[in-house]
């Protein structure tokens, strides 16, 4: 069983969300003897970004997200990112299927459900883009089942809620693929944490906060504060993982590792419109993504989603962006100003200079009225009843600011793993598609931070059993991809 307050650890993880819980379980699968502790300042796990109401719950697999297939000025479309993200999501499914098969988890329907993924566009230029995109993707085995249509009668079968009361002269198109998913990353995280809490040499420390982080002969000396009684304790650990969402950046700065110099964070808050009316919800069984407005950032891609949380279906539409200086939903308004350092002030200023459009966009989003938000939804659902929808506050996202030789600094949308040269500390920064590809990120971390163990025959054998289909082979081997997907989908009850 779990042991409290171990003074000497092999692994200390900060944050009890999907990132830390995935890495912790993966390490325990590979080496059950590891002494491990997760430190979380909230009273339980999955209370920030991993909470199901704080994210879209999309199993990001490149099936519907149009920003993963950018179109160049010459009209060409790059599908490499969509293929890579699709393979990474299948890698995640292999890990979850393994945990189901070995009895670690109970019913997969507590955290994952089949939901078709669709892309929806308006206007001739966008219809042409979507058709070309579909033709390119269908040529790859991961997207062979994708369907494209401009036939409104077919769209009415797929999207009855969206197609009711549409004008006949609207030029619209849709792609449809049936094997998309809705994932409750909060429930998944709690499954992982429950498993960890039952293991020897595993400690889950809630209402605790890391307040000190410095190198020592054993690796790292970490000072942890009990937020209930104020008492402090110190542990030594060979490895530290900073997987605390927006709070990872300040801790990375506190570590002082050279690899963390120059990183800054740009916090963006979010909001959703939520509908729980069963009569409305039952008419939309899909996740439908469209294009962001011209000049808007990738984070603003509008989508109308089926959500399944604790067995109940709802609809979410958004996101609507906002700005706050907090790095966490339950953080401090001082998070952003306290993150400014001599090493990152120029990259942050350069990003501010070069992203005035983003600033104006965020201001306009913050100033929107409820009626303006509903107008955005009417693009998807013309016959909406305002009484069915309420505004929900989503989680915080801290976009990465990093040094750039040409521009001084750039704002990066996505997820980035930063690790020390000796592999004793790693931090995960950024946002989407983070949760969906957590497993792939952690496999990369194992290679970087546990190189000797990863190269050992024991770990290789265990990893091969968990992941019979490696990432690159999923991208290139159609037969292996299909057999692996069929196996995972069967175990996860997605078929």
N, C-alpha and C positions, 0 to 999 in steps of 0.2 A: 504494500500500500504506500501512498504518498508519505514522504518524510518532510517535516517542516524545518525551515531554517538551516539547511545544510551549509556549513561554513566553507566547504571546498567543493566546487562544482566543475563539471566538464563543459557544461553549456548553460548560459543564462540568456533568456529571451525576454525582450521588453515589448509588452503589448499582447493582449489575449484576443487577437483577431484572427482572421483566416490565414495571414502570413505566418505568424509565430506558431500557431497550432499545427499548421501543415508541416512546417520544418521539424517541430518537436516530435510529431508522430512518425515522420519519415526516419528521423535519427533513431528513435526507439525501435522501429522495425529493423533497422540495420544493426543496431547494437543495444540490446535491452539493458546492459549494465551501466549505460551512461547516467551520470548524476546530473539532473536537469531541473531548472526552475524557470517558471514564467512569472514575470512581475507585471501587474496590471493595476492602474490607479483607480479604475471604476470598481463597482461592487460585483461585477460578473464579466463574463466574456462576451464578445461580439456586441458591444454597446456603442461603438463609434461607426466607422465606415462599413464594417461587416454586418451591421444591423440591417435586416431586410428592408426597412422603410427608408434607409439612408442611401440605397443604391438601386439601380434599375433591375437587378436580378437577372440580367441577360447572360446566358451562357455564351460569351463572345466567341464566335467561331468563324467570323468573316462572312456569314451567310447573308446578312442584311445591312451591315454597317458600311455605308457608301464611302465614308472617309478612309476606309482601309484599301480602297481601290482608286487612288487619285488619278485625275485626268490631266495630262500635260497640255501646254499651249498648242502643240501640234495635233491634239486630239487623241493621242495614244493613251492607253489605260494600263497602269501598272498593277498587276494582281498578286505580286510576290508576297506582300504583307498579309493579304487575306489568306493565302495558302498557308503561310507560316503560323498565323494565329489559329487557324482551323486545326492544324496538326498539334499545336500546343494544348488546345482544349481537349482533343482526343487523348493526349498524354495525361491530362488531369482526370479524365473519365477512367483511364486504366487504373490510376491510383485509387480512386473511390470504389471501383469495381473490386479491386483486390481487397479492400477493407470490408466490403460486403461479403465477399466469398470466404474470408477468414473469420467471419463472425465478430469483427471489431464493431461494426455498426449493426443496427437493426434493419428497419424498413427504409429503403432509399427514397420512398415517396414522402418522407419527412423533409427532404431537402431538394429534390430534383423532379421535374415534370416535363413531359413532351409538350412543346408549344411551337407551332409553325412560325418561321421567321420570314418576313416579307419586307421588300423595299418598295416605296411608293414615291412617284415623282410626277410633276406637273410641267406642261410646256414642251414644245417640240424638241428643243435642244436637250432637255433633260431626258425625254423619252428616248431620243437617239442614243444618248449616253448609256441609259439603263439597258437598252437592247444590246449594244456592243459589249457592255460589261458582262451580261448574261452569256453571250456567245463565247467570250473568252473563258469565263469560269467553268461553263459546262464541259469544256474540253479537258478539264482536270477532274480526276476521279473523285475528289472530295465534294465536288459541286455538280456531279453528273445528273442529279435528280432535280436541279433547279428548273423552274418553269417561268417563262416570260409571257405576258399577255397585255394587249391593249383592248381586249374584249370586255366590255363592262358587265356582260352577263356572267362571265367567268369570275370577274372581280366580286360580283354580288354574292357568289357562292363562298368565296374565300373571306370576304369582308362585308357582311351584311350591314353592320352598323355604319361603316364608312361610306357605303355606296347608296344608302337611302337618300332620296331627294337630290341626287347629283344632277347637274345640268347636262343635257345631251351633248353640248358642244365643247365640254371640257376635254382637253387633250391630256390624258393621264396614262400611266403604265405602272405595272406591278410585276415584281418577281416573287416567286413563292417557293419555299423549300420546307418540307414537312418535318425534318428531323432536328429542328431547333429545340432549345430548352429554356425553361425558367428555373433559376437556381436560388434557393434561399441560403445565402452564404452565412447568415446568422445561425440557422439550424445546423448547417454543416459544421461550422466552427464549434458549436456546443457539443456535437457528436465527438469531434476530435478531442475536445477538452475533457469530456466525460471519460473517454478511453485513457487519456493521460493520467487522470486523477486516480485510476485504478492500478497504475504501474508502480513498481518499486523504484525508489530513487527519483521520483518525480514530485515536484512541489508546485502548486498553483497559489500564488500570493496575490489575492485581490485586496483593494484599498491600500496598496503599497506603491511607492514611486521611487524610481532611480534618481538620486540627487547628486551622486558623485561617480566619476568614471575616470580611472587613471591606470596607467600601465604599472605592472609589477613583475617580479621574477616568474610567477606562476602563469602570467598572462595579463589579467585585468583585476584590479581591485574595485569593487562596485559597492557604493554606499546606498542603502535602501531605507527609505523612511516609511514607517507605518502611519498612514494618514488618519487612523482612528485614535491612537494614543500618542503620536508624535515621536515615538522611540525610533532610534536608528540602529542599524546593524550593518556589518561589513562582510562581504563574501569575496572569495577569490574564485576566478573561473578561467578556464583555458580559452573559451570562445564566447563572444557576445554577439547576439543578433538584435538589431534595432528594427523591429517590425511594428512600430507604434503609430503607423499612419503619419499624420502631420507632425506628430511629436518626434519622429525619427530624426528630422533635420537638426533641432537644437541639441539632441543627444550626440549626433554625429559631430557637431561642432565642439561639444564638450570633450569628446574623445581626443581631439587634437591630431588625428591621423592626417598625414599630408594629402592623402587621396580625397579627403573631404573639403579641402580648401577651395574656396571660390564658389561653392554651391550656395544658392539662395532659394527662397521659396515664395511663390505667389499664391496666396490663399484665395479660393473661390468658393462661395457658398452656393447652395442650390435649393430649389423648391419644386414641388410637383403639384399637379392637380390630381386629386384622387376621387374615384367613384366606387361606392360599395352597393349601389342599387342592383339587386340581382337581375332585374329585367333588362338592364343595360349591359351588365357584365356578361351575361350569357350570349349576347349577340356578337361578342368580339373575343375570339379564341386565337390570339396571335400577338406577336411582337412586330410592330410595323415602324421601320425607320425611314426617314426622308433625308433631304439635303439641308444643311444649315443655310441660313440666309446669306446672301452675298456680303462679304466683309466680316462675317461672324466667325468665331473660333470653333475648332472641332468639338469642344465641350458642349456647344449649343445645338448639336444635331437633335431635332425634335423626333420623338417617338411615342407611340401609343401602345401600351404594354398590358398584356394579361399578367397578373401577379398571383401566385399561389402561396399564401403565408398562413401557417398553422391550419392547413386544410380549407381555408376560405379564399375564394377568388375575389380579386378587385381589379380595377383598371387604374393605371398611372399614366399621366401625360406630362411631358416636359423634356428636359429640365429647363427651368428658368433660373438663370444665373444671378448671383448677387455678390457683393463684396463685403468682407469683414477682415479684420486683422487677426482673427483667431486662426490657429492652425488645427484645432479640433473643435467639434461641435460644442463640447463642454470645456473648451479651453479658455484662454485669457486674451483680452484685447491687446495685451502687451506682447503676444507671441511674435508678431511680425517685427516691431521695432527692436525687440531684444535679440532677433536673429541677425541683425546687421553687424557685419564684421569688416575689418579693414580689407580682408581678402575677397569679400563678395560685394562690397559697396559699388565698385565700378560695374561689374556685370548687372547688378540690380538697377543702377541708374541707366545703363545702356538699354536694358529691356524696357524701362519706363519710357525712354526717348523713342524707341522704335515700335512701340505698341499702343500708340494713342487711340487707334481704332478700337482696340480691346477695352481701353479705359472708357471710351464713349459708349461702347456696347454694354458694359457692366452698369454704367450710370443709367442708361435707358432701361435696362432690365429691372433695376431697383425701383425706378420711378413708375413702373407699369401699374395700372389699376387692375382690379379683378376682371373687368370687362375686356380690357386689352389682352389679358392672358387667355380668356375664353375665346377671343377672336382667333388667336393662334391655334387653339384646339379645333375651331370650326373648319379649318383647312382639312382636318382629318374626319371630323364628325359634324357635318352641317346641321343636323337636327338636335343638337344637344339641348338639354334643359339645365340652365345654370344651377337650379336647386339640387341637382344630383352631384355636384362637384364641390370639393373643399380644398383649401390650400394646405399642403404639408411641407414642413421644413426637412430638407434632405441633409446628408452628411457633408462635411467639409472635404475639399480636395485641395492639396497643396501642389501646384504645378512646379516643375523644376526650373530653376534659373541656373545656368552654368556658364563658365567662361567660354569665350569664342575669340580666336585670334583676329578674325576679320572685323567682327561687330562689337567686340568687347564683352558682350553677353547675349545669350539667346534664351527665349522661353521655350521649354520643351514639353510637349504633351505626350504622356506615356509613362512608362515605369522604368526605373533604372536601379541596378544593384551596384552599390559602392562598397568596395572591400579594401582592407589594409593589405600591404604588400606581403606580410607574413601570414595572412589568412586568419588572424585571431579575432577580427571584428568585421562585421558586414552590416550595412544599412540598406533598407529598401525605400526609395523615394518615388514620388509621383502618384499617378492615378490610373484610370482605365487604360488597357483591359486587365489590370492587375489581378483581381480576384480570380478571374476565369483561367488565367495562365500561371497561377501561383505554383503549381507543381513543377512546371518547366523552369521557373525562376529558381526554385529550391534545388532542382537537379544541377543547375548551373552553379549555385552556391556550393554544393557538395564538392564539385570539381575544383573550385577556387580555394575553398577554406579547409577541406579535408582531403587533400590530394593523395596522401599516402593510403588512407583507408579506401578511397574511391578506386585506387589502382589495385587493391588487394583482391585476391581470388574470392574471399568470403563476401565482400561487399558486391563485387561484380556478379556473383551468382545470385545473391538476394535481389539485386536491382533487375537482373534479367527475368527473374520470376515475377516481379511486380510489374515490369514494363517489357512485355515480350516484343513490343514494336517500338523501336527507338524513333525519336522525333524525325530525323532526316529520312528514314525509311517510310514513315507515314506520308511524307511529302512526295515520295517518288515511286513507291511500290503499291500499285492499285489493289492487287490481290491481298496483300498483307493489311492494307488500310481497311478494306471491307470486312475481312474476317475479324480483325481486332475491334472494329466498331460494332459489329454484330454481337461479339462476346460481351463487350462493355454494356451495350444497350440492353441485352438480355438480363444481365446481373443487376443493372440499375432500373429495371422495369420500364424502359423507354420504348419497348416494342409492343 
